[in-house]
C-alpha cells in the first residue's frame, strides 16, 4: 500500500510515484503468476514475452 506524503495539504509527488511503483509491482506479480501457471507444453515464446514484460515492469 502506498504511503501518502503530503506537505501543507498538497501531495508532494512522492505519493504519486509510490502508487505508480506499487501498480507496476502488482502487474509484474500477476504476470509472473501467469507464467508459473503455464502448462509444461506451452509455447516458449509466450513464456519469454511474459517474463520480459514482468522484468520491464520491475526495472
N, CA, C and O atoms as CSV, one atom per row, in Angstrom:
chain,resi,resn,atom,element,x,y,z
A,1,UNK,N,N,0.846,-1.169,0.000
A,1,UNK,CA,C,0.000,0.000,0.000
A,1,UNK,C,C,0.895,1.237,0.000
A,1,UNK,O,O,1.841,1.318,0.784
A,2,UNK,N,N,0.609,2.174,-0.853
A,2,UNK,CA,C,1.428,3.377,-0.983
A,2,UNK,C,C,1.216,4.304,0.195
A,2,UNK,O,O,0.094,4.485,0.669
A,3,UNK,N,N,2.291,4.878,0.655
A,3,UNK,CA,C,2.212,5.863,1.729
A,3,UNK,C,C,1.805,7.205,1.137
A,3,UNK,O,O,2.213,7.558,0.031
A,4,UNK,N,N,1.011,7.935,1.874
A,4,UNK,CA,C,0.621,9.268,1.433
A,4,UNK,C,C,1.614,10.273,2.008
A,4,UNK,O,O,1.794,10.343,3.224
A,5,UNK,N,N,2.245,11.033,1.159
A,5,UNK,CA,C,3.212,12.031,1.576
A,5,UNK,C,C,2.652,13.387,1.184
A,5,UNK,O,O,2.621,13.752,0.009
A,6,UNK,N,N,2.211,14.124,2.192
A,6,UNK,CA,C,1.536,15.396,1.947
A,6,UNK,C,C,2.222,16.479,2.770
A,6,UNK,O,O,2.503,16.282,3.952
A,7,UNK,N,N,2.490,17.619,2.149
A,7,UNK,CA,C,3.095,18.760,2.819
A,7,UNK,C,C,2.194,19.954,2.591
A,7,UNK,O,O,1.891,20.294,1.447
A,8,UNK,N,N,1.766,20.590,3.656
A,8,UNK,CA,C,0.908,21.764,3.532
A,8,UNK,C,C,-0.389,21.465,2.807
A,8,UNK,O,O,-0.904,22.323,2.089
A,9,UNK,N,N,-0.930,20.259,2.979
A,9,UNK,CA,C,-2.187,19.895,2.342
A,9,UNK,C,C,-2.057,19.501,0.880
A,9,UNK,O,O,-3.065,19.270,0.213
A,10,UNK,N,N,-0.839,19.421,0.373
A,10,UNK,CA,C,-0.640,19.084,-1.045
A,10,UNK,C,C,0.212,17.834,-1.186
A,10,UNK,O,O,1.144,17.600,-0.416
A,11,UNK,N,N,-0.124,17.058,-2.166
A,11,UNK,CA,C,0.639,15.852,-2.499
A,11,UNK,C,C,1.992,16.300,-3.046
A,11,UNK,O,O,2.047,17.123,-3.961
A,12,UNK,N,N,3.071,15.773,-2.501
A,12,UNK,CA,C,4.413,16.186,-2.923
A,12,UNK,C,C,4.858,15.558,-4.242
A,12,UNK,O,O,5.899,15.931,-4.784
A,13,UNK,N,N,4.099,14.632,-4.751
A,13,UNK,CA,C,4.512,13.915,-5.953
A,13,UNK,C,C,5.126,12.574,-5.598
A,13,UNK,O,O,5.104,11.641,-6.400
A,14,UNK,N,N,5.672,12.480,-4.399
A,14,UNK,CA,C,6.264,11.214,-3.963
A,14,UNK,C,C,5.186,10.152,-3.793
A,14,UNK,O,O,5.406,8.985,-4.120
A,15,UNK,N,N,4.029,10.544,-3.285
A,15,UNK,CA,C,2.932,9.584,-3.109
A,15,UNK,C,C,2.474,9.061,-4.470
A,15,UNK,O,O,2.185,7.874,-4.622
A,16,UNK,N,N,2.410,9.946,-5.446
A,16,UNK,CA,C,2.023,9.532,-6.800
A,16,UNK,C,C,3.031,8.524,-7.349
A,16,UNK,O,O,2.644,7.509,-7.928
A,17,UNK,N,N,4.304,8.799,-7.171
A,17,UNK,CA,C,5.362,7.897,-7.645
A,17,UNK,C,C,5.255,6.542,-6.948
A,17,UNK,O,O,5.403,5.499,-7.585
A,18,UNK,N,N,4.998,6.558,-5.642
A,18,UNK,CA,C,4.845,5.299,-4.909
A,18,UNK,C,C,3.653,4.502,-5.418
A,18,UNK,O,O,3.726,3.278,-5.528
A,19,UNK,N,N,2.556,5.185,-5.729
A,19,UNK,CA,C,1.379,4.493,-6.268
A,19,UNK,C,C,1.693,3.867,-7.619
A,19,UNK,O,O,1.256,2.751,-7.900
A,20,UNK,N,N,2.446,4.571,-8.458
A,20,UNK,CA,C,2.846,4.013,-9.755
A,20,UNK,C,C,3.713,2.774,-9.571
A,20,UNK,O,O,3.509,1.761,-10.241
A,21,UNK,N,N,4.677,2.856,-8.664
A,21,UNK,CA,C,5.561,1.716,-8.407
A,21,UNK,C,C,4.772,0.535,-7.859
A,21,UNK,O,O,5.018,-0.609,-8.240
A,22,UNK,N,N,3.834,0.808,-6.974
A,22,UNK,CA,C,3.004,-0.257,-6.416
A,22,UNK,C,C,2.180,-0.931,-7.514
A,22,UNK,O,O,2.056,-2.156,-7.533
A,23,UNK,N,N,1.625,-0.149,-8.413
A,23,UNK,CA,C,0.844,-0.705,-9.522
A,23,UNK,C,C,1.729,-1.566,-10.423
A,23,UNK,O,O,1.307,-2.635,-10.864
A,24,UNK,N,N,2.943,-1.112,-10.697
A,24,UNK,CA,C,3.875,-1.893,-11.522
A,24,UNK,C,C,4.233,-3.216,-10.849
A,24,UNK,O,O,4.308,-4.255,-11.505
A,25,UNK,N,N,4.453,-3.169,-9.533
A,25,UNK,CA,C,4.775,-4.401,-8.812
A,25,UNK,C,C,3.619,-5.384,-8.853
A,25,UNK,O,O,3.826,-6.584,-9.037
A,26,UNK,N,N,2.406,-4.885,-8.682
A,26,UNK,CA,C,1.233,-5.759,-8.728
A,26,UNK,C,C,1.060,-6.371,-10.117
A,26,UNK,O,O,0.738,-7.552,-10.247
A,27,UNK,N,N,1.275,-5.561,-11.149
A,27,UNK,CA,C,1.147,-6.073,-12.515
A,27,UNK,C,C,2.227,-7.117,-12.811
A,27,UNK,O,O,1.951,-8.148,-13.425
A,28,UNK,N,N,3.455,-6.843,-12.371
A,28,UNK,CA,C,4.544,-7.800,-12.570
A,28,UNK,C,C,4.256,-9.094,-11.814
A,28,UNK,O,O,4.503,-10.187,-12.325
A,29,UNK,N,N,3.741,-8.966,-10.612
A,29,UNK,CA,C,3.397,-10.154,-9.821
A,29,UNK,C,C,2.359,-11.004,-10.562
A,29,UNK,O,O,2.466,-12.230,-10.598
A,30,UNK,N,N,1.365,-10.352,-11.145
A,30,UNK,CA,C,0.348,-11.073,-11.904
A,30,UNK,C,C,0.933,-11.782,-13.113
A,30,UNK,O,O,0.575,-12.923,-13.404
A,31,UNK,N,N,1.839,-11.103,-13.822
A,31,UNK,CA,C,2.468,-11.712,-14.998
A,31,UNK,C,C,3.325,-12.912,-14.598
A,31,UNK,O,O,3.330,-13.933,-15.285
A,32,UNK,N,N,4.049,-12.786,-13.487
A,32,UNK,CA,C,4.865,-13.906,-13.031
A,32,UNK,C,C,3.991,-15.075,-12.586
A,32,UNK,O,O,4.339,-16.233,-12.818
A,33,UNK,N,N,2.872,-14.783,-11.958
A,33,UNK,CA,C,1.944,-15.845,-11.561
A,33,UNK,C,C,1.424,-16.570,-12.798
A,33,UNK,O,O,1.392,-17.800,-12.839
A,34,UNK,N,N,1.015,-15.797,-13.810
A,34,UNK,CA,C,0.540,-16.405,-15.059
A,34,UNK,C,C,1.625,-17.276,-15.686
A,34,UNK,O,O,1.345,-18.359,-16.200
A,35,UNK,N,N,2.851,-16.798,-15.637
A,35,UNK,CA,C,3.977,-17.543,-16.199
A,35,UNK,C,C,4.165,-18.867,-15.464
A,35,UNK,O,O,4.406,-19.898,-16.091
A,36,UNK,N,N,4.056,-18.839,-14.145
A,36,UNK,CA,C,4.205,-20.071,-13.363
A,36,UNK,C,C,3.087,-21.063,-13.654
A,36,UNK,O,O,3.274,-22.271,-13.505
A,37,UNK,N,N,1.927,-20.563,-14.068
A,37,UNK,CA,C,0.769,-21.429,-14.306
A,37,UNK,C,C,0.696,-21.975,-15.732
A,37,UNK,O,O,-0.208,-22.748,-16.051
A,38,UNK,N,N,1.630,-21.586,-16.584
A,38,UNK,CA,C,1.626,-22.108,-17.952
A,38,UNK,C,C,1.818,-23.622,-17.928
A,38,UNK,O,O,2.597,-24.135,-17.125
A,39,UNK,N,N,1.117,-24.335,-18.798
A,39,UNK,CA,C,1.334,-25.785,-18.868
A,39,UNK,C,C,2.743,-26.086,-19.385
A,39,UNK,O,O,3.354,-25.265,-20.069
A,40,UNK,N,N,3.234,-27.248,-19.055
A,40,UNK,CA,C,4.601,-27.625,-19.440
A,40,UNK,C,C,4.809,-27.626,-20.949
A,40,UNK,O,O,5.926,-27.416,-21.422
A,41,UNK,N,N,3.746,-27.859,-21.701
A,41,UNK,CA,C,3.889,-27.900,-23.157
A,41,UNK,C,C,3.560,-26.556,-23.814
A,41,UNK,O,O,3.322,-26.501,-25.021
A,42,UNK,N,N,3.545,-25.485,-23.037
A,42,UNK,CA,C,3.220,-24.154,-23.572
A,42,UNK,C,C,4.324,-23.666,-24.509
A,42,UNK,O,O,5.480,-24.077,-24.409
A,43,UNK,N,N,3.938,-22.792,-25.403
A,43,UNK,CA,C,4.872,-22.173,-26.339
A,43,UNK,C,C,5.895,-21.347,-25.550
A,43,UNK,O,O,5.522,-20.466,-24.776
A,44,UNK,N,N,7.172,-21.634,-25.749
A,44,UNK,CA,C,8.211,-20.915,-25.014
A,44,UNK,C,C,8.257,-19.438,-25.376
A,44,UNK,O,O,8.693,-18.622,-24.564
A,45,UNK,N,N,7.825,-19.084,-26.555
A,45,UNK,CA,C,7.829,-17.671,-26.944
A,45,UNK,C,C,6.863,-16.879,-26.064
A,45,UNK,O,O,7.154,-15.741,-25.696
A,46,UNK,N,N,5.733,-17.463,-25.731
A,46,UNK,CA,C,4.784,-16.810,-24.821
A,46,UNK,C,C,5.440,-16.619,-23.460
A,46,UNK,O,O,5.347,-15.543,-22.868
A,47,UNK,N,N,6.098,-17.650,-22.969
A,47,UNK,CA,C,6.766,-17.569,-21.671
A,47,UNK,C,C,7.844,-16.493,-21.681
A,47,UNK,O,O,7.967,-15.730,-20.723
A,48,UNK,N,N,8.616,-16.428,-22.742
A,48,UNK,CA,C,9.664,-15.401,-22.845
A,48,UNK,C,C,9.065,-14.000,-22.839
A,48,UNK,O,O,9.584,-13.104,-22.174
A,49,UNK,N,N,7.975,-13.808,-23.576
A,49,UNK,CA,C,7.339,-12.495,-23.657
A,49,UNK,C,C,6.805,-12.072,-22.290
A,49,UNK,O,O,7.012,-10.936,-21.865
A,50,UNK,N,N,6.127,-12.975,-21.611
A,50,UNK,CA,C,5.579,-12.641,-20.287
A,50,UNK,C,C,6.695,-12.349,-19.291
A,50,UNK,O,O,6.577,-11.437,-18.473
A,51,UNK,N,N,7.775,-13.121,-19.359
A,51,UNK,CA,C,8.910,-12.881,-18.468
A,51,UNK,C,C,9.536,-11.523,-18.760
A,51,UNK,O,O,9.905,-10.794,-17.839
A,52,UNK,N,N,9.656,-11.180,-20.044
A,52,UNK,CA,C,10.219,-9.878,-20.415
A,52,UNK,C,C,9.332,-8.744,-19.922
A,52,UNK,O,O,9.837,-7.746,-19.410
A,53,UNK,N,N,8.018,-8.882,-20.068
A,53,UNK,CA,C,7.097,-7.847,-19.606
A,53,UNK,C,C,7.201,-7.659,-18.096
A,53,UNK,O,O,7.209,-6.528,-17.611
A,54,UNK,N,N,7.279,-8.749,-17.361
A,54,UNK,CA,C,7.419,-8.655,-15.905
A,54,UNK,C,C,8.746,-7.995,-15.545
A,54,UNK,O,O,8.800,-7.142,-14.660
A,55,UNK,N,N,9.814,-8.391,-16.233
A,55,UNK,CA,C,11.128,-7.798,-15.981
A,55,UNK,C,C,11.110,-6.295,-16.253
A,55,UNK,O,O,11.640,-5.509,-15.467
A,56,UNK,N,N,10.502,-5.904,-17.363
A,56,UNK,CA,C,10.429,-4.486,-17.714
A,56,UNK,C,C,9.674,-3.686,-16.653
A,56,UNK,O,O,10.055,-2.558,-16.340
A,57,UNK,N,N,8.618,-4.259,-16.103
A,57,UNK,CA,C,7.861,-3.573,-15.059
A,57,UNK,C,C,8.685,-3.389,-13.788
A,57,UNK,O,O,8.521,-2.404,-13.068
A,58,UNK,N,N,9.562,-4.339,-13.523
A,58,UNK,CA,C,10.373,-4.272,-12.310
A,58,UNK,C,C,11.637,-3.447,-12.491
A,58,UNK,O,O,12.311,-3.128,-11.512
A,59,UNK,N,N,11.964,-3.101,-13.716
A,59,UNK,CA,C,13.184,-2.325,-13.985
A,59,UNK,C,C,12.966,-0.845,-13.793
A,59,UNK,O,O,13.891,-0.055,-13.979
